[in-house]
Each structure stands twice: as structure tokens, then as C-alpha cells.
């Protein structure tokens, strides 16, 4: 989540229920999420196939 301040606004746009502030506070900041690109070839192949990422 790039901006936890707008998380509930974005969730409501797609008809998802809002998170409590406690739940939001448990989400790690972007800089604390381990990098996954290039770590698991099968997972990255699946991500490319589904359109989550593009082939580099």
C-alpha cells in the first residue's frame, strides 16, 4: 500500500468494507516490504502471464 491515508477511500470505490485504524497500522510501510522481483522465477512468470507485471 503506497498511501495508507487513502486506503479506505480506495476500498470503498470497489465496494470493499473499510479497515479499522488498527488493521491499517499493521500494514508494513512500503520500504519494509521485501522485494520479490527476480526472486522466484515461477511466481514472476505467473505475474507476467496474468498481467500484474510486464516482461522486462
PyMOL commands that set and color helices and strands:
alter all, ss='L'
color gray80, all
select helices_A, chain A and resi 4-13+21-26+30-32+41-50
alter helices_A, ss='H'
color red, helices_A
deselect
rebuild
show_as cartoon
